[in-house]
Amino acid sequence: MANKLIKSKRRASVARPDKIDVEFTRDGQPWIDTFQPTSVADAAALSRAMNAARHPDKALDGMLTFIRKALANDDGVPASWTPERYVEPEPEPQPEAGYQPTDMVTGYLDADLAAEARKAREKAAELMAEEDEAERRFTGPDGEPYAWDELDRFTKYEAGSSRRRWSELMDNEDDLVVDAEVISGVFEHLVGLAAARPTRRPS
């Protein structure tokens, strides 16, 4: 008997909410960036945020966690992506050429087998060349190989998804000032959206 599958019945029909503009302070000047909320809210993150709100020392962390999970991660380079060396897929195994009984008797190598052996040597040389080339490539977010000199197109701030950009601003921007009132406003807005949308249980 198959296991019962419980899933959201409305997820496919839920349109994405409007994007939100968030104002920060960078180098003493107002600076605005735009983020895309997700179509489906994360129920676990919302629950943790609500529980954290009861403890003043944990409330901000709870809000930041919920905001990050409530922002789209597919409108740019995903938050979890890191460049890794590209590994060439293993070639499909080829059937081995067989020997005919007469070959074993006469001691002569059949012409077809000689050709197979030559192809095998050529394939080995190709694989070695590909391995050298792979050292100069990384796997992009789409799973395709790219030369390392193309890395900037994926790692620059503007290329990131809403979730990746938000995480970078919260964790790595020393010149950025994030007003707690702004965080609270973003949190309340996203919670309001979640109240009107289906929520997603952790998988």
SULZITA-V989463 format. One record per backbone hydrogen bond with DSSP energy under -1.0 kcal/mol. CO is the residue of the C=O (numbers start at 1). NH is the residue of the N-H. Records with the same first field share a line. If there is no record, write none. Layout:
CO->NH + NH
//
This chain:
11->14
20->35
22->33
24->31
25->177
26->29
29->26
31->24
33->22
35->20
36->72
41->200
42->46
43->47
44->48
45->49
46->50
47->51
48->52
49->53
51->54
52->55
55->58 + 59
58->62
59->63
60->64
61->65
62->66
63->67
64->68
65->69
66->70
68->71
70->38
72->163
77->161
78->81
84->139
100->103 + 104
101->105
102->106
103->107
110->114
111->115
112->116
113->117
114->118
115->119
116->120
117->121
118->122
119->123
120->124
121->125
122->126
123->127
124->128
125->129
126->130
127->131
128->132
129->133
130->134
131->135
133->136
134->137
136->148
137->86
138->146
140->143
144->140
146->138
147->150
148->151
150->153
151->154 + 155
152->156
156->159
157->160
159->77
161->165
162->166
163->167
164->168
165->169
166->170
167->171
168->172
172->174
175->27
177->25
179->183
180->184
181->185
182->186
183->187
184->188
185->189
186->190
187->191
188->192
189->193
190->194
191->195
194->197
198->41
200->43
//
